[in-house]
Amino acid sequence: MSRPVPPEPVKVISSVFSGCADIMRRAIAALPGILGDIDYVSGVLPFEYTDYYAKESGAGLIRRFVSFEPLVSPDALPRIKLSTNRLEEEFMKDGNRMVNIDPGYLSPAHLILATGKAYTHRPYLRDGIYADLTLIFVKHSFRRLEWTYPDYADPDTIALFNNIRERYMNQLARERA
């Protein structure tokens, strides 16, 4: 018989993209009020893997990945997603999202993104939010899955998440000591 134990705390991450660098900067500046202090912000990256968001958010989208210092329980993910959705709404213009904030978390074993869209590999959590298993950690690196978004499967993105995971594992080690 397995005996339930509390989960290890996880590291919150987020993708933030927009067609406007100033709006993206302001959204990132607002995130600590929701998620705690930022401990990493990537450089500006082109968002070129899909034109899915172009109609709503415009062309020439740019992205940054962000991670946060506080470690949280994985069951906080629906609350986090609903909070970032509200922040997106603050930046809406004429009914269009001007910034897209996609939170998730890193654990020792995987990267999970939060989504409001159901699919076969997305278990329901609560409050209309699903967990999207995006990457798994195997043999010293994150690995893509059959359904991983192409931008998250990119080797540079995987390297970025490997670095954030290393930072996270050091945090866990300090907390255990």
Short mmCIF file of the C-alpha atoms (twelve columns), coordinates in Angstrom:
data_MODEL
# 
_entry.id   MODEL 
# 
loop_
_atom_site.group_PDB 
_atom_site.id 
_atom_site.type_symbol 
_atom_site.label_atom_id 
_atom_site.label_alt_id 
_atom_site.label_comp_id 
_atom_site.label_asym_id 
_atom_site.label_seq_id 
_atom_site.Cartn_x 
_atom_site.Cartn_y 
_atom_site.Cartn_z 
_atom_site.pdbx_PDB_model_num 
ATOM 1   C CA . MET A 1   0.000   0.000  0.000   1 
ATOM 2   C CA . SER A 2   1.300   3.429  -0.853  1 
ATOM 3   C CA . ARG A 3   1.152   6.021  1.877   1 
ATOM 4   C CA . PRO A 4   0.323   9.534  0.717   1 
ATOM 5   C CA . VAL A 5   2.955   12.156 1.472   1 
ATOM 6   C CA . PRO A 6   2.934   15.862 0.692   1 
ATOM 7   C CA . PRO A 7   4.458   16.700 -2.699  1 
ATOM 8   C CA . GLU A 8   7.786   18.445 -2.998  1 
ATOM 9   C CA . PRO A 9   7.446   22.147 -3.697  1 
ATOM 10  C CA . VAL A 10  7.807   23.164 -7.330  1 
ATOM 11  C CA . LYS A 11  9.292   26.152 -9.153  1 
ATOM 12  C CA . VAL A 12  6.830   28.418 -10.948 1 
ATOM 13  C CA . ILE A 13  7.764   29.453 -14.471 1 
ATOM 14  C CA . SER A 14  5.923   31.437 -17.093 1 
ATOM 15  C CA . SER A 15  6.082   32.279 -20.745 1 
ATOM 16  C CA . VAL A 16  5.117   35.878 -21.451 1 
ATOM 17  C CA . PHE A 17  4.641   37.028 -25.031 1 
ATOM 18  C CA . SER A 18  3.271   40.074 -26.761 1 
ATOM 19  C CA . GLY A 19  3.582   42.140 -29.893 1 
ATOM 20  C CA . CYS A 20  4.583   45.132 -27.763 1 
ATOM 21  C CA . ALA A 21  7.812   45.133 -25.741 1 
ATOM 22  C CA . ASP A 22  6.446   47.755 -23.332 1 
ATOM 23  C CA . ILE A 23  3.303   45.760 -22.540 1 
ATOM 24  C CA . MET A 24  5.392   42.625 -22.037 1 
ATOM 25  C CA . ARG A 25  7.732   44.545 -19.710 1 
ATOM 26  C CA . ARG A 26  4.784   45.896 -17.695 1 
ATOM 27  C CA . ALA A 27  3.175   42.458 -17.442 1 
ATOM 28  C CA . ILE A 28  6.439   40.914 -16.201 1 
ATOM 29  C CA . ALA A 29  6.784   43.766 -13.692 1 
ATOM 30  C CA . ALA A 30  3.289   42.936 -12.357 1 
ATOM 31  C CA . LEU A 31  3.946   39.193 -11.950 1 
ATOM 32  C CA . PRO A 32  5.835   39.413 -8.612  1 
ATOM 33  C CA . GLY A 33  2.632   40.733 -7.039  1 
ATOM 34  C CA . ILE A 34  1.035   37.393 -7.940  1 
ATOM 35  C CA . LEU A 35  3.925   34.904 -7.901  1 
ATOM 36  C CA . GLY A 36  6.670   36.384 -5.740  1 
ATOM 37  C CA . ASP A 37  10.134  37.641 -6.585  1 
ATOM 38  C CA . ILE A 38  11.517  36.869 -10.025 1 
ATOM 39  C CA . ASP A 39  14.821  34.996 -10.050 1 
ATOM 40  C CA . TYR A 40  15.292  34.636 -13.814 1 
ATOM 41  C CA . VAL A 41  14.154  36.431 -16.967 1 
ATOM 42  C CA . SER A 42  15.319  35.199 -20.365 1 
ATOM 43  C CA . GLY A 43  16.418  37.470 -23.129 1 
ATOM 44  C CA . VAL A 44  13.833  38.554 -25.664 1 
ATOM 45  C CA . LEU A 45  13.037  35.676 -28.016 1 
ATOM 46  C CA . PRO A 46  11.081  35.729 -31.275 1 
ATOM 47  C CA . PHE A 47  7.774   33.873 -31.099 1 
ATOM 48  C CA . GLU A 48  7.791   32.290 -34.553 1 
ATOM 49  C CA . TYR A 49  6.442   28.767 -34.154 1 
ATOM 50  C CA . THR A 50  2.803   29.544 -34.851 1 
ATOM 51  C CA . ASP A 51  0.617   32.340 -36.164 1 
ATOM 52  C CA . TYR A 52  -2.255  31.151 -33.926 1 
ATOM 53  C CA . TYR A 53  -2.137  34.386 -31.883 1 
ATOM 54  C CA . ALA A 54  -1.488  36.838 -34.744 1 
ATOM 55  C CA . LYS A 55  -5.134  37.747 -35.352 1 
ATOM 56  C CA . GLU A 56  -5.684  38.663 -31.703 1 
ATOM 57  C CA . SER A 57  -2.249  39.947 -30.655 1 
ATOM 58  C CA . GLY A 58  -0.657  41.046 -33.922 1 
ATOM 59  C CA . ALA A 59  2.399   39.901 -35.850 1 
ATOM 60  C CA . GLY A 60  6.002   40.080 -34.706 1 
ATOM 61  C CA . LEU A 61  5.363   38.571 -31.295 1 
ATOM 62  C CA . ILE A 62  8.233   38.411 -28.819 1 
ATOM 63  C CA . ARG A 63  8.582   36.250 -25.731 1 
ATOM 64  C CA . ARG A 64  10.442  35.985 -22.467 1 
ATOM 65  C CA . PHE A 65  10.525  33.097 -20.022 1 
ATOM 66  C CA . VAL A 66  10.427  33.965 -16.325 1 
ATOM 67  C CA . SER A 67  10.958  31.922 -13.156 1 
ATOM 68  C CA . PHE A 68  10.107  32.838 -9.597  1 
ATOM 69  C CA . GLU A 69  12.000  32.465 -6.339  1 
ATOM 70  C CA . PRO A 70  9.249   31.115 -4.056  1 
ATOM 71  C CA . LEU A 71  8.640   27.391 -4.296  1 
ATOM 72  C CA . VAL A 72  4.981   26.384 -4.088  1 
ATOM 73  C CA . SER A 73  2.838   23.299 -3.796  1 
ATOM 74  C CA . PRO A 74  1.918   21.899 -7.235  1 
ATOM 75  C CA . ASP A 75  -1.761  22.167 -6.319  1 
ATOM 76  C CA . ALA A 76  -1.390  25.973 -6.543  1 
ATOM 77  C CA . LEU A 77  -1.319  25.772 -10.361 1 
ATOM 78  C CA . PRO A 78  -5.044  26.462 -10.977 1 
ATOM 79  C CA . ARG A 79  -4.952  29.502 -8.674  1 
ATOM 80  C CA . ILE A 80  -1.827  30.746 -10.468 1 
ATOM 81  C CA . LYS A 81  -3.396  30.315 -13.921 1 
ATOM 82  C CA . LEU A 82  -6.588  32.104 -12.923 1 
ATOM 83  C CA . SER A 83  -4.509  34.968 -11.464 1 
ATOM 84  C CA . THR A 84  -2.444  35.340 -14.643 1 
ATOM 85  C CA . ASN A 85  -5.654  35.245 -16.695 1 
ATOM 86  C CA . ARG A 86  -6.905  38.237 -14.690 1 
ATOM 87  C CA . LEU A 87  -3.623  40.047 -15.350 1 
ATOM 88  C CA . GLU A 88  -3.996  39.368 -19.094 1 
ATOM 89  C CA . GLU A 89  -7.460  40.939 -18.914 1 
ATOM 90  C CA . GLU A 90  -5.967  44.129 -17.432 1 
ATOM 91  C CA . PHE A 91  -3.918  44.554 -20.617 1 
ATOM 92  C CA . MET A 92  -6.749  43.808 -23.071 1 
ATOM 93  C CA . LYS A 93  -7.500  46.359 -25.752 1 
ATOM 94  C CA . ASP A 94  -10.703 46.324 -27.781 1 
ATOM 95  C CA . GLY A 95  -11.408 42.782 -26.564 1 
ATOM 96  C CA . ASN A 96  -8.005  41.470 -27.710 1 
ATOM 97  C CA . ARG A 97  -5.259  40.080 -25.516 1 
ATOM 98  C CA . MET A 98  -2.189  42.265 -25.798 1 
ATOM 99  C CA . VAL A 99  -0.111  39.902 -23.658 1 
ATOM 100 C CA . ASN A 100 -0.243  36.144 -23.193 1 
ATOM 101 C CA . ILE A 101 0.942   34.751 -19.865 1 
ATOM 102 C CA . ASP A 102 1.318   30.975 -19.714 1 
ATOM 103 C CA . PRO A 103 2.330   29.787 -16.244 1 
ATOM 104 C CA . GLY A 104 3.462   26.358 -15.223 1 
ATOM 105 C CA . TYR A 105 5.949   24.697 -12.951 1 
ATOM 106 C CA . LEU A 106 9.121   22.649 -12.901 1 
ATOM 107 C CA . SER A 107 9.439   19.643 -10.655 1 
ATOM 108 C CA . PRO A 108 12.410  17.278 -10.522 1 
ATOM 109 C CA . ALA A 109 10.611  15.048 -13.046 1 
ATOM 110 C CA . HIS A 110 8.766   17.313 -15.481 1 
ATOM 111 C CA . LEU A 111 7.522   20.668 -16.708 1 
ATOM 112 C CA . ILE A 112 3.772   21.183 -16.440 1 
ATOM 113 C CA . LEU A 113 1.903   24.070 -18.050 1 
ATOM 114 C CA . ALA A 114 -1.542  25.246 -16.978 1 
ATOM 115 C CA . THR A 115 -4.259  25.496 -19.593 1 
ATOM 116 C CA . GLY A 116 -7.987  25.948 -19.856 1 
ATOM 117 C CA . LYS A 117 -8.137  23.613 -22.836 1 
ATOM 118 C CA . ALA A 118 -8.932  19.919 -22.354 1 
ATOM 119 C CA . TYR A 119 -7.087  17.265 -24.343 1 
ATOM 120 C CA . THR A 120 -6.130  13.601 -24.025 1 
ATOM 121 C CA . HIS A 121 -2.829  14.258 -22.214 1 
ATOM 122 C CA . ARG A 122 -4.204  17.020 -19.969 1 
ATOM 123 C CA . PRO A 123 -5.715  15.833 -16.683 1 
ATOM 124 C CA . TYR A 124 -8.285  18.104 -15.119 1 
ATOM 125 C CA . LEU A 125 -7.171  19.871 -11.938 1 
ATOM 126 C CA . ARG A 126 -9.988  22.188 -10.807 1 
ATOM 127 C CA . ASP A 127 -11.748 25.481 -11.576 1 
ATOM 128 C CA . GLY A 128 -11.602 24.862 -15.347 1 
ATOM 129 C CA . ILE A 129 -7.817  24.363 -15.375 1 
ATOM 130 C CA . TYR A 130 -5.938  21.375 -16.797 1 
ATOM 131 C CA . ALA A 131 -2.319  20.247 -16.388 1 
ATOM 132 C CA . ASP A 132 -0.385  19.944 -19.649 1 
ATOM 133 C CA . LEU A 133 2.568   17.561 -19.267 1 
ATOM 134 C CA . THR A 134 4.952   19.384 -21.619 1 
ATOM 135 C CA . LEU A 135 8.461   18.048 -20.925 1 
ATOM 136 C CA . ILE A 136 9.869   15.165 -18.872 1 
ATOM 137 C CA . PHE A 137 13.311  15.049 -17.274 1 
ATOM 138 C CA . VAL A 138 15.286  11.944 -18.293 1 
ATOM 139 C CA . LYS A 139 19.047  11.306 -18.179 1 
ATOM 140 C CA . HIS A 140 20.150  14.833 -17.245 1 
ATOM 141 C CA . SER A 141 17.871  16.775 -19.588 1 
ATOM 142 C CA . PHE A 142 14.310  17.655 -20.337 1 
ATOM 143 C CA . ARG A 143 12.843  15.689 -23.221 1 
ATOM 144 C CA . ARG A 144 9.952   16.471 -25.504 1 
ATOM 145 C CA . LEU A 145 6.848   14.350 -25.774 1 
ATOM 146 C CA . GLU A 146 4.727   13.514 -28.781 1 
ATOM 147 C CA . TRP A 147 2.435   16.486 -28.065 1 
ATOM 148 C CA . THR A 148 5.012   19.017 -26.844 1 
ATOM 149 C CA . TYR A 149 4.576   22.411 -28.497 1 
ATOM 150 C CA . PRO A 150 7.397   22.970 -31.035 1 
ATOM 151 C CA . ASP A 151 8.685   26.048 -29.208 1 
ATOM 152 C CA . TYR A 152 9.036   24.084 -25.957 1 
ATOM 153 C CA . ALA A 153 10.737  21.244 -27.853 1 
ATOM 154 C CA . ASP A 154 13.356  23.615 -29.305 1 
ATOM 155 C CA . PRO A 155 16.861  22.680 -28.055 1 
ATOM 156 C CA . ASP A 156 17.537  26.248 -26.877 1 
ATOM 157 C CA . THR A 157 14.310  26.296 -24.871 1 
ATOM 158 C CA . ILE A 158 15.124  22.913 -23.373 1 
ATOM 159 C CA . ALA A 159 18.586  24.216 -22.398 1 
ATOM 160 C CA . LEU A 160 16.929  27.236 -20.773 1 
ATOM 161 C CA . PHE A 161 14.635  24.983 -18.721 1 
ATOM 162 C CA . ASN A 162 17.547  22.706 -17.812 1 
ATOM 163 C CA . ASN A 163 19.295  25.777 -16.346 1 
ATOM 164 C CA . ILE A 164 16.196  26.861 -14.434 1 
ATOM 165 C CA . ARG A 165 15.814  23.290 -13.149 1 
ATOM 166 C CA . GLU A 166 19.411  23.310 -11.900 1 
ATOM 167 C CA . ARG A 167 18.662  26.535 -9.988  1 
ATOM 168 C CA . TYR A 168 15.520  24.886 -8.597  1 
ATOM 169 C CA . MET A 169 17.349  21.717 -7.535  1 
ATOM 170 C CA . ASN A 170 19.869  23.881 -5.647  1 
ATOM 171 C CA . GLN A 171 16.956  25.619 -3.899  1 
ATOM 172 C CA . LEU A 172 15.490  22.244 -2.916  1 
ATOM 173 C CA . ALA A 173 18.861  21.089 -1.566  1 
ATOM 174 C CA . ARG A 174 19.180  24.256 0.558   1 
ATOM 175 C CA . GLU A 175 15.636  23.809 1.905   1 
ATOM 176 C CA . ARG A 176 16.328  20.178 2.830   1 
ATOM 177 C CA . ALA A 177 19.593  21.050 4.630   1 
# 
